[in-house]
Amino acid sequence: MTSRGWSRVRLGCAAASSVVFAVAVAVIGSLTPGYDPWSDPVSRLASPGEAWALEARVAFATYGLLVLAGASALRQYAGHRGHKLALCLTLYGVSCVVAGVAPKDQPGSAHTVVSQVHVTAAVLAGALAIAAMALVSRCGPTRADRRAAAAMALLTGLAAGILKCTWGTRVYGISEWVLLGLGMCWISALGVRALIATTPDAAARNIIHWRRGYW
């Protein structure tokens, strides 16, 4: 496979990451006895004692690996700071893998070291996602990219605050879904746009626009 082909494969991994995660969690959640997606955190699916804990951990780790695969291919969205964007997304993917492999304890049980590792990795992943958005908001190739990234960073920060306020309530689970979904969907959207831009028709249009001085 050519380097262009491998690049498209990596972009495809990033583009599909959020869909793979959402489908896997939806299926596992529906099969887990007593699990309520409105109030229960997503991490509970992988907690010790759950019926499908191992499958949930694999799904969480797989999401991180998909982001890892596409991280370097998305550096174009931060211009001359593309290496920093790739680093942020790489570390984000690693944090997601760690959070998946290290399960969080069941609610109400004594916290273990493994559970603390999970929480630390999850918080770090959120911070890295916002850092990636901030980079694109400052160095994105187009005004639309910069504005979208700035808006997503603001919404993600707001969602994190709401999540903290809803701890222990009946809407904690859905609050967590919103927080996770913002970052995950943003990364996937970058992958989709970059993947579309590498199609032969899109490449030909880009060359025509460049020659005509549209850019």
C-alpha positions in Angstrom: 0.0 0.0 0.0 1.3 3.5 -0.9 1.9 6.2 1.7 -1.3 7.9 0.5 -3.2 4.7 1.0 -1.9 4.3 4.6 -2.8 8.0 5.3 -6.4 7.3 4.2 -6.5 4.2 6.4 -5.3 6.3 9.4 -7.9 9.0 8.7 -10.5 6.3 8.4 -9.6 5.1 11.9 -10.0 8.6 13.3 -13.3 9.1 11.4 -14.8 5.9 12.6 -13.6 6.1 16.2 -16.6 7.8 17.7 -19.1 5.6 15.8 -17.3 2.4 16.9 -17.4 3.6 20.5 -21.0 4.7 20.5 -22.3 1.4 18.9 -20.2 -0.8 21.2 -21.3 1.1 24.4 -24.9 1.1 23.3 -24.9 -2.7 22.7 -23.0 -3.5 25.9 -25.2 -1.1 27.9 -28.4 -2.8 26.6 -27.0 -6.2 27.6 -25.8 -5.2 31.1 -28.4 -5.9 33.8 -29.6 -2.9 35.7 -27.6 -0.4 33.7 -29.3 3.0 33.2 -27.6 5.2 30.6 -29.4 8.3 31.9 -27.9 8.1 35.4 -25.0 5.6 35.3 -21.6 6.5 34.1 -20.2 4.8 31.0 -17.3 3.6 33.0 -19.6 1.3 35.1 -19.9 -1.0 32.1 -16.3 -2.0 32.6 -16.3 -2.1 36.4 -15.5 -5.4 38.1 -18.5 -7.6 38.5 -20.4 -6.4 35.5 -21.6 -9.1 33.0 -19.8 -7.6 30.0 -16.9 -5.8 31.8 -14.2 -7.4 29.6 -16.0 -6.5 26.4 -16.5 -3.0 27.6 -12.8 -2.6 28.4 -11.9 -3.9 25.0 -14.3 -1.4 23.4 -12.9 1.5 25.4 -9.3 0.6 24.6 -10.2 0.0 20.9 -11.5 3.6 20.7 -8.2 4.9 22.0 -6.2 2.8 19.5 -8.3 4.1 16.6 -7.5 7.7 17.6 -3.9 6.8 18.1 -3.8 5.4 14.5 -5.2 8.6 13.0 -3.5 11.2 15.3 -0.5 12.0 13.1 -2.7 12.2 9.9 -4.7 15.1 11.5 -1.7 17.4 12.0 -2.8 19.5 9.0 -5.5 21.1 11.1 -3.0 23.0 13.2 -0.7 24.5 10.5 2.8 25.1 11.7 1.9 23.6 15.1 0.7 20.4 13.6 3.2 18.4 15.5 1.7 19.7 18.8 -1.8 18.7 17.6 -0.6 15.2 16.7 1.1 14.9 20.1 -2.1 16.0 21.9 -4.2 13.5 20.0 -1.6 10.8 20.5 -1.6 11.3 24.3 -5.4 11.6 24.3 -5.5 8.2 22.6 -3.1 6.7 25.1 -5.1 8.1 28.0 -8.3 6.5 26.5 -6.5 3.2 26.3 -5.3 3.4 29.9 -8.8 4.4 31.1 -10.2 1.4 29.3 -7.7 -1.1 30.5 -7.8 0.2 34.1 -11.5 -0.1 35.2 -13.2 2.2 37.7 -14.6 0.6 40.8 -18.3 0.1 41.3 -20.2 3.1 42.8 -20.0 3.1 46.6 -17.1 0.7 46.9 -13.6 1.5 48.3 -11.4 3.2 45.7 -8.5 1.1 44.5 -5.2 2.2 42.8 -6.5 0.9 39.5 -9.6 3.0 39.8 -7.6 6.1 40.6 -5.5 5.4 37.5 -8.8 5.3 35.5 -10.0 8.6 36.9 -6.6 10.3 36.3 -6.4 9.0 32.7 -10.0 10.1 32.0 -9.4 13.6 33.3 -6.1 13.8 31.3 -7.9 12.8 28.2 -10.5 15.5 28.6 -7.8 18.1 29.1 -5.9 16.9 26.1 -9.0 17.1 23.9 -9.6 20.7 24.9 -5.9 21.5 24.3 -6.2 20.0 20.8 -9.3 22.2 20.2 -7.4 25.2 21.4 -4.6 24.6 19.0 -6.9 24.3 16.0 -8.8 27.4 17.1 -5.6 29.4 16.9 -3.8 27.7 14.0 -6.6 26.0 11.9 -6.2 26.3 8.1 -9.6 28.1 7.7 -11.7 30.5 9.6 -14.5 27.9 9.8 -12.1 25.3 11.3 -10.9 27.9 13.9 -14.4 29.0 14.9 -15.7 25.4 15.2 -12.7 24.4 17.3 -13.2 27.4 19.6 -16.9 26.7 20.0 -16.2 23.0 20.8 -13.6 23.9 23.3 -16.1 26.3 25.0 -18.9 23.7 25.0 -16.6 20.9 26.3 -15.5 23.1 29.2 -19.1 23.9 29.9 -20.1 20.3 29.7 -17.3 19.4 32.2 -18.7 21.9 34.7 -22.2 20.5 34.2 -21.0 17.0 34.7 -19.4 17.9 38.1 -22.7 19.6 39.2 -24.8 16.5 38.2 -22.7 14.0 40.2 -25.0 11.5 41.8 -28.2 12.8 40.1 -30.5 11.0 37.7 -29.0 12.8 34.7 -25.3 12.1 35.5 -25.0 9.5 32.8 -26.5 11.6 30.0 -24.3 14.5 31.1 -21.2 12.3 30.8 -22.4 11.2 27.3 -22.6 14.8 26.2 -19.1 15.6 27.5 -17.6 12.5 25.9 -19.6 13.0 22.7 -18.3 16.5 22.1 -14.7 15.6 22.0 -15.2 12.3 20.2 -17.4 13.7 17.5 -15.0 16.6 16.9 -12.1 14.3 16.4 -14.2 12.1 14.1 -15.3 15.1 12.1 -11.7 16.1 11.5 -11.0 12.6 10.2 -14.1 12.6 7.9 -13.2 16.0 6.4 -9.6 15.1 5.9 -10.6 11.8 4.4 -13.0 13.5 2.0 -10.4 16.0 1.0 -8.1 13.1 -0.1 -10.5 11.7 -2.7 -9.5 12.1 -6.3 -12.3 14.5 -7.1 -11.6 16.7 -4.1 -7.9 16.7 -4.9 -8.6 17.8 -8.5 -10.9 20.6 -7.3 -8.2 21.8 -4.8 -5.7 22.0 -7.6 -8.1 24.0 -9.8 -8.9 26.4 -7.0 -5.2 26.9 -6.3 -4.4 27.6 -9.9 -7.2 30.1 -10.1 -6.1 31.9 -7.0 -9.1 31.1 -4.9 -6.8 30.3 -1.9 
